[in-house]
Amino acid sequence: MYRVVENPTHQKLLMLISAFAIFMDSLDSSIVNVAMPVIAAEYGVDISAGSWIVMAYLLIMAGFMLAFGRVADNGKIREVFSIGFFIFAAGSLLSALAPTLAVMIGARALQGLGASMIAAAAPLLVTRFLPEGKRGLGMGVIATTGGVAFTFGPPLGGLLTAFLSWHWIFLINVPIGIAAIAFARAVIPKPASKPQKKPFDWKGTWLMFAAIASIILFLERGPVLGWTSIESIVTGTVFAVSLVWFILHALRSDNPLLNVRIFTSWKFSAVSVSYLLTCGVFAGVMYMVPYYMQTSLSLDAAVSGFLLMISAVITALVGIPVGAWSDRIGCRVPCILAALFRISFCLILLFILPEWGVIALIPALVCMGFAFGISGGPATTRIVQFSPKGEEGAGTAVMITADFLGGVIGVAAYVVMFAFAVPTSVGIPVAELSADLFLTGFHATAALGLVFGIITLILSAAVPNLLARREGENADADQA
């Protein structure tokens, strides 16, 4: 259906538009983080309720990523990509104008719907159009720009919030989205042959969304309503039923949303879970650290944002070279190194104290930059590498879904851990918490991140190295 693009200039343009798309998706996953204390204060909400401004976006992305990935991979990459940017721009405009928290959450959900379309189509530009020997570099470019956006979002958000207003965080997306539509229509190739008409798995789509939404509601609302409340029991039951129903449906369907049999490969499952947890730590830390900066260290949004640029610069410097390096030596060593950096910054945040000042944050931010920059390309490439033969498209869909599903689970898990450590924080605006109570909750979230980091290290080391095939070479090498 799609032909590999041989022209080097066209290959670079495809990498550029793919990276730009992931950059915008990731930017809007993180740009509000540094402004959250300001937005939460304006709406008068606590850390749990405010988290839905972030989670609504990530939840919709994770819930519909696979669905749009299936549509895009069936000859509709250009269409899904372009329509996604239109919806994304519309959701951004509504977010900027939102008068209440409820309207903001709805607008962020619409924005997430467009973002899910963009993010589902973007990696396919690499896996469908680039030669296999350049896919590691292509995924490295994507992962690096996504990582830079996640860490560059807070600095930009801090500047806009401090010198204009938080509304401009969303308004800047409108002209960018319009320009991206024109660029995508010019650069993305049309299918080389007419795509086959396949029935769309609507049932699987809604079952997957029900499972994801219910588990997030269960985790996030549990500390507020009580784990044995009617609402918690209902959401927990909906999750269990939806998940089992989705798996049984996928096993029986001739054209499922996701071929769940690919998870019978322990290597594929291991690298997928490792990446999910990696994204969870990423999103959780980026949600909590701005609160620490502004609550414990009394920094304003602009200064907080500039400090977070330390991670962004390091991520930008190491991401693409590491992606190319992993094409030569395999992805196992980079993933292990990234896990060690991840463990390091979680340890620092676990013991950090406000009286140590801003300087104590710098080693953590440096380690964060290396962890995000090193892991992105190799970690995502591994998921595609270990996809069963003929299921590379499904592997790509799992990879990009894990990115944003890990994000929403990470934020929810960090919020739950904070509430578990400080039960009295539920329903109380963060600005009204004592310094000691906030620090107790913050350290608890760092402990959770440390556990996740150790798990990613074990899984990264357990899966053997796999060298990608290159043009003119016949052998793949498995190396312990």
C-alpha positions in Angstrom: 0.0 0.0 0.0 2.8 2.4 1.0 6.2 2.5 -0.7 9.5 3.3 1.0 10.6 6.8 0.2 14.1 6.8 -1.3 14.7 10.5 -1.8 16.9 11.7 1.1 15.3 15.2 1.2 11.8 13.7 1.3 12.9 11.4 4.1 14.1 14.4 6.1 10.8 16.2 5.5 8.9 13.2 6.7 11.0 13.1 9.8 10.5 16.8 10.3 6.7 16.8 10.0 6.5 13.6 12.2 8.7 15.1 14.8 6.8 18.4 14.7 3.5 16.6 15.3 4.8 14.7 18.3 6.4 17.9 19.6 3.0 19.7 19.5 1.2 16.7 21.1 3.8 16.4 23.9 4.1 20.1 24.4 0.4 20.3 25.2 0.8 17.4 27.5 3.2 19.3 29.6 2.9 23.1 28.9 0.2 23.5 31.5 2.2 21.9 34.3 4.1 24.9 35.3 0.9 27.0 35.1 -1.2 24.6 37.2 -0.7 26.4 40.5 -2.0 29.6 38.8 -4.9 27.9 37.0 -5.8 25.9 40.1 -5.8 29.0 42.2 -8.0 30.8 39.7 -10.5 28.0 39.6 -10.1 27.3 43.4 -9.4 23.6 43.2 -7.1 21.1 44.9 -4.2 19.1 43.4 -6.5 16.2 42.6 -9.2 18.2 40.8 -6.6 20.3 39.0 -4.9 17.1 37.7 -7.9 16.6 35.3 -6.8 19.5 33.2 -3.7 17.3 32.4 -5.4 13.9 32.5 -8.4 14.7 30.3 -6.0 15.4 27.5 -3.9 12.3 28.1 -6.9 10.1 28.8 -8.6 10.8 25.4 -5.3 10.4 23.6 -4.6 7.0 25.2 -8.2 5.9 24.7 -8.5 6.5 21.0 -4.9 6.2 19.8 -5.2 2.6 18.6 -8.4 3.3 16.8 -7.0 6.2 14.8 -3.8 4.2 14.3 -5.8 1.5 12.6 -7.6 4.0 10.4 -4.4 5.8 9.4 -2.5 2.6 8.6 -5.3 1.6 6.2 -4.3 4.3 3.6 -5.6 7.3 5.6 -2.4 8.7 7.1 -2.7 12.1 5.4 -6.4 12.4 6.3 -6.1 11.4 9.9 -3.1 13.7 10.3 -4.8 16.8 8.8 -8.2 16.4 10.5 -6.4 15.8 13.8 -4.6 19.1 13.6 -7.9 20.9 12.8 -9.6 19.4 15.9 -6.5 20.1 18.0 -6.5 23.8 17.0 -10.2 24.0 17.8 -9.8 22.4 21.2 -6.9 24.8 22.0 -9.0 27.8 21.2 -11.8 26.5 23.5 -9.3 25.8 26.3 -8.0 29.4 26.1 -11.6 30.7 26.5 -12.8 28.3 29.2 -14.6 30.2 32.0 -14.9 27.3 34.4 -13.0 24.1 35.3 -15.7 21.9 33.7 -15.5 23.8 30.4 -11.7 23.6 30.5 -11.7 19.8 31.1 -14.2 19.4 28.2 -12.0 21.6 25.9 -8.9 19.7 26.9 -10.7 16.4 26.0 -11.5 17.8 22.6 -7.9 18.9 22.2 -6.8 15.4 23.2 -9.0 13.8 20.5 -7.2 15.8 17.8 -3.9 15.0 19.4 -4.7 11.3 19.4 -5.2 11.5 15.6 -1.9 13.3 15.1 0.1 11.0 17.4 -1.4 7.9 15.8 -0.4 9.0 12.3 3.0 10.6 13.1 5.0 7.4 13.9 3.6 5.7 10.7 5.5 8.3 8.7 8.7 6.6 10.0 7.6 3.0 10.0 5.9 3.1 6.7 8.0 5.4 4.6 11.6 5.2 5.8 14.0 2.4 5.0 14.5 0.0 8.0 18.1 1.1 8.5 16.9 4.7 9.2 13.9 3.9 11.4 16.0 4.0 14.6 17.2 7.5 13.6 13.6 8.4 12.7 12.2 7.2 16.0 15.1 8.9 17.8 14.1 12.2 16.2 10.5 11.6 17.2 11.3 10.6 20.7 13.8 13.4 21.2 11.4 16.1 20.0 8.7 14.6 22.2 11.0 14.6 25.2 12.2 18.1 24.5 8.5 19.2 24.3 7.7 17.5 27.6 10.5 19.4 29.3 10.4 22.6 27.1 6.7 22.9 27.8 7.0 24.2 31.4 9.6 26.9 30.5 7.4 28.2 27.7 4.3 27.9 29.9 6.0 29.8 32.7 7.0 32.6 30.4 3.5 32.9 28.9 1.9 32.7 32.3 4.2 35.2 34.0 4.3 37.9 31.2 0.9 37.4 29.4 -1.5 34.9 30.9 -2.1 31.2 31.0 -4.7 31.5 28.2 -1.8 32.1 25.7 -0.6 28.6 26.5 -3.4 27.4 24.3 -3.9 30.3 21.9 -0.4 29.8 20.3 -1.6 26.4 19.0 -4.2 27.9 16.7 -2.0 29.4 13.9 0.5 26.6 14.3 -2.2 24.0 13.7 -3.4 25.7 10.5 0.1 25.9 9.1 0.7 22.2 10.0 -2.3 21.1 7.9 -0.9 22.8 4.8 2.5 21.3 5.3 1.2 17.8 5.9 -0.9 17.8 2.7 2.2 18.7 0.8 4.7 16.3 2.3 2.9 13.1 3.3 2.7 10.7 0.3 -0.6 9.2 -0.9 -1.0 5.4 -0.9 0.8 3.7 -3.8 -2.2 1.4 -4.2 -5.9 1.5 -3.2 -6.3 0.4 0.4 -8.3 -2.6 1.3 -11.7 -1.9 2.9 -11.7 -3.4 6.4 -14.5 -3.3 8.9 -13.7 -1.0 11.8 -13.7 -2.4 15.3 -16.0 0.0 17.0 -16.8 -2.4 19.8 -13.2 -2.9 20.6 -12.6 0.9 20.5 -15.3 1.7 23.1 -14.4 -1.3 25.3 -10.8 -0.1 25.4 -11.8 3.5 26.2 -14.1 2.2 28.9 -11.3 0.2 30.5 -8.8 3.1 30.4 -11.3 5.7 31.6 -12.7 3.6 34.4 -9.3 2.7 35.9 -8.2 6.3 35.8 -11.4 7.4 37.5 -10.9 4.6 40.1 -7.3 5.6 40.9 -7.9 9.4 40.9 -11.3 9.5 42.7 -10.5 6.7 45.2 -8.7 8.9 47.7 -11.4 11.5 47.5 -14.5 9.3 47.7 -13.0 6.4 49.5 -11.9 3.1 48.0 -15.0 1.3 49.2 -17.5 3.9 48.1 -20.2 3.1 45.5 -18.4 5.2 42.9 -15.1 3.3 43.4 -16.8 -0.1 43.4 -18.6 0.8 40.1 -15.5 2.2 38.4 -13.4 -0.8 39.5 -16.1 -3.2 38.3 -16.4 -1.4 34.9 -12.7 -1.6 34.4 -12.5 -5.3 35.1 -15.5 -6.2 33.0 -14.4 -3.9 30.1 -10.8 -5.3 30.1 -11.9 -8.9 30.1 -14.6 -8.2 27.5 -12.0 -6.4 25.3 -9.6 -9.3 25.4 -12.2 -11.9 24.6 -13.6 -9.8 21.8 -10.1 -9.3 20.4 -9.4 -13.0 20.5 -12.6 -13.8 18.6 -12.6 -10.9 16.1 -11.3 -11.3 12.5 -10.2 -7.7 12.5 -9.6 -6.5 16.1 -8.6 -3.1 17.2 -5.5 -4.7 18.7 -4.2 -8.3 18.2 -3.8 -9.1 21.9 -1.9 -12.3 21.0 1.2 -10.1 20.4 1.5 -9.9 24.2 2.1 -13.6 24.4 5.7 -12.8 23.5 7.4 -12.0 26.8 10.0 -9.9 25.1 7.4 -7.6 23.5 5.4 -7.4 26.7 8.5 -6.6 28.8 9.7 -3.7 26.5 6.1 -2.4 26.3 5.6 -2.4 30.1 9.0 -0.8 30.6 8.2 2.0 28.2 4.7 2.4 29.9 6.4 2.9 33.3 9.1 5.2 31.8 6.3 7.5 30.5 4.5 7.2 33.8 7.5 8.5 35.7 8.1 11.2 33.1 4.6 12.6 33.3 4.3 12.2 37.1 7.6 14.0 37.8 6.8 16.8 35.4 3.4 17.3 37.1 4.8 17.4 40.6 8.2 19.2 40.3 6.6 22.6 39.4 4.5 22.4 42.5 7.6 21.8 44.5 9.3 24.7 42.9 6.5 27.1 43.5 5.2 25.8 46.8 8.4 24.7 48.7 10.9 27.0 47.1 8.6 30.0 46.4 9.7 30.4 42.8 7.5 32.1 40.3 6.3 30.4 37.1 8.9 32.0 34.9 11.9 30.9 37.0 10.5 27.4 37.5 10.1 27.1 33.7 13.7 28.2 33.0 15.0 25.7 35.5 13.2 23.0 33.7 15.0 24.0 30.6 18.1 22.2 32.0 16.4 18.9 31.3 15.2 20.1 27.9 18.6 21.1 26.7 20.2 17.8 27.7 17.4 15.8 26.1 17.8 17.8 22.9 21.6 17.2 22.8 21.7 13.5 23.5 18.4 12.2 21.9 19.2 12.1 18.2 22.9 10.9 18.6 21.7 8.1 20.9 19.0 7.1 18.3 21.7 6.8 15.6 24.0 5.0 18.1 21.4 2.4 18.9 21.0 1.7 15.2 24.6 0.4 15.3 24.9 -1.3 18.7 21.3 -2.1 19.5 18.9 -0.6 22.1 19.6 -2.6 25.2 22.6 -0.7 26.6 20.9 2.8 26.1 17.7 1.6 27.8 19.8 0.3 30.8 21.7 3.6 31.0 18.4 5.6 30.9 16.9 3.4 33.7 20.0 4.2 35.9 19.6 7.9 35.3 15.8 7.5 36.1 16.6 5.8 39.4 19.2 8.6 40.2 16.8 11.5 39.9 14.1 9.7 41.8 16.5 9.1 44.6 17.5 12.8 44.7 13.8 13.9 44.8 13.1 11.3 47.5 15.5 13.0 49.9 15.6 16.6 48.8 14.7 19.4 51.3 13.6 23.0 50.6 16.4 24.4 52.8 19.0 22.9 50.4 17.7 25.5 47.9 17.5 25.6 44.2 21.0 24.2 43.7 19.9 20.8 45.0 17.5 20.5 42.2 20.1 20.8 39.4 21.5 17.3 39.7 18.0 15.9 39.5 17.2 18.0 36.4 20.4 16.9 34.8 19.6 13.2 35.4 16.1 13.8 34.1 17.5 15.2 30.9 19.8 12.2 30.3 17.1 9.7 31.2 14.5 11.2 28.8 17.1 11.9 26.1 18.7 8.4 26.1 15.6 6.3 26.5 13.2 7.8 23.9 14.5 6.4 20.6 15.9 3.0 21.8 12.9 2.3 24.0 10.3 2.9 21.3 12.4 1.1 18.6 12.5 -2.0 20.9 8.8 -2.2 20.9 8.7 -2.3 17.1 11.7 -4.6 16.9 10.1 -7.2 19.1 6.7 -7.1 17.5 5.7 -10.5 16.0 6.4 -10.7 12.3 3.7 -9.0 10.3 2.5 -7.0 13.4 4.8 -4.1 13.2 1.8 -1.7 12.7 0.2 -3.1 15.9 3.6 -2.7 17.7 3.8 0.9 16.6 0.2 1.5 17.9 1.1 -0.1 21.2 4.2 2.1 21.5 2.4 5.4 20.9 -0.5 4.3 23.1 1.9 3.4 25.9 3.4 6.8 25.6 0.2 8.7 26.6 -1.4 5.9 28.6 1.7 5.8 30.7 1.4 9.6 31.0 -2.2 9.6 32.3 -1.5 6.6 34.6 1.6 8.3 35.9 -0.1 11.5 36.8 -3.0 9.6 38.4 -0.6 7.3 40.3 1.4 10.3 41.6 -1.8 12.1 42.7 -3.0 8.9 44.5 0.4 8.5 46.2 0.3 12.1 47.3 -3.2 11.7 48.8 -2.3 8.4 50.4 0.7 10.0 52.1 -1.2 13.1 53.1 -4.9 12.3 53.5 -5.7 15.7 54.8 -4.7 17.2 51.5 -7.8 16.0 49.8 -10.1 18.9 48.9 -7.6 21.5 50.1 -5.9 23.9 47.6 -2.2 23.2 47.4 -1.4 26.8 48.4 -3.2 26.2 51.8 -1.1 23.1 52.7 1.7 23.5 55.2 5.2 23.1 53.9 5.8 19.9 55.9 2.6 18.2 54.6 3.4 19.1 51.0 6.9 17.8 51.3 5.7 14.5 52.8 3.4 14.0 49.8 6.1 15.0 47.3 8.6 12.5 48.8 6.0 9.8 48.6 5.6 10.4 44.9 9.4 10.2 44.4 9.4 6.8 46.2 6.8 5.6 43.7 8.9 6.8 40.8 11.9 5.0 42.3 10.0 1.7 42.3 8.9 2.2 38.7 12.5 3.1 37.8 13.9 -0.1 39.3 11.3 -2.2 37.4 12.3 -0.5 34.1 15.9 -1.4 34.8 15.1 -5.0 35.4 13.0 -5.3 32.3 15.5 -3.5 30.1 18.3 -5.8 31.2 16.3 -8.9 30.9 15.4 -8.5 27.2 18.2 -9.5 24.8 19.8 -7.1 22.4 18.6 -7.1 18.8 20.4 -5.4 15.9 18.2 -3.9 13.2 18.5 -5.2 9.7 20.2 -2.9 7.3 20.0 -2.7 3.5 22.5 -5.2 2.0 22.8 -7.2 5.2 21.0 -10.6 5.6 21.7 -11.3 9.2 20.0 -10.1 12.4 22.0 -10.6 15.5 20.7 -11.6 18.9 23.2 -10.8 21.5 22.8 -11.5 25.2 
